[in-house]
């Protein structure tokens, strides 16, 4: 969430966290970012949100932190892995599967 260390950005981040979501805060105010990150479990990255390269680097870092802490397989899934699951559900091999949800998340929902 850009500008998430204060104001409406922080309020939105708190709401997302309260619902169990993961949040990455991006802000160019180091002090505000540190205070915001101390108030809730988030990933904070100091960057100028107008600098596309800085934002990309911060998001990448936050994603890596998320993977280390919240995904047992500690990596992102590939499009092929997700497509394979969809293909299975659409195939005759899944003809007896009904009313089920197949979660493809590297084990993140187990935590």
N, C-alpha and C positions, 0 to 999 in steps of 0.2 A: 504494500500500500504506500504510494508516494505521499509525502507530506503527512505521514502517519504518526509523527511524534507529538502532535498537538492538534487542537481544534477538532473539526469534523472528522479528519482522518483518524485521529486517535479514538474518537467515539465509535467510528465504524470498526476499527480494529478490535476494540473491546467487545463489541457485539458479536463479531465473528468468532473470537476466542471463547466467549460465553457459550456459543452454540457448538463448541468442540472443534472449530476449524483452525487450521494452521495459518499464521500470519507472518509475513515478512514486511518489516517497516523500512522504508527508505526516506531519508531526510538529510538536509545539508546542515542542520543544527545539531552538533555533536552532543551538547549538554541535554537538549530536549530529547534526543534519541535515547541517550543513556537512561534518563529518568523514565521514559515511556517503557523501555524494555525491562526495567526493574519492576514495573507494576504488573506485568503479565508475562507469561511464557511466549515469547516471540523471537523471531530472528531479526536483528537490527543491522542495517548497513548504512554507513555514512556515505552519501554521494550527492552530487548536484543533479537533481531530477531533470534538469534541462539538458544534461549531457548524456546522449544516447549510449555512448560507450561505458560511462560510469554506471548507468542503470543496468546495462547488460551484465557487467561484472558483478554488481551487487546482487542481482537476482540469481546469477550463477552460484555465488557464494552461499546465499541463503538456501538455494536448492540443495547444495551439497550438505549443508548443516542439517536440513530436514531429512535427507536420506540417511545420514549417519545416526540420527536419533529416532526416527519414526518409521523406517521401512526395514524390516528384518533382512531382506535381500540386499539392502544398501546400494541399490541402483534403480534407475528408471526402467520401466518396461519398454520393449520395442514395439513399433507398430505391428510387426509380424506376430509377436506373442499375443497381442490383443486380437488381431485378425484371425488367428488360429482358433481362439476361443469362440469368436463369433461364427466362424465357419463350422465348427463343431455343432453349435446350437442350431444352425440352419440345416444341418445334414440329417440324413435318415438315421445316423447313429444316435441322435438325440431324440428320436421319435417318442420315447416314453418320458422325456423331461417336460414337465409342465408346471407353471406357477413357481419356478425357481429363479433365483438370481445368482449368476456366476460372477463372483468378485475377482477381478484381475488387478491386484494392487501390490504385489510383492510381499503380501502379509501385513500391510499397514493397518488393516482393520482388526488384526489380532491383538494389537497393543492397546 
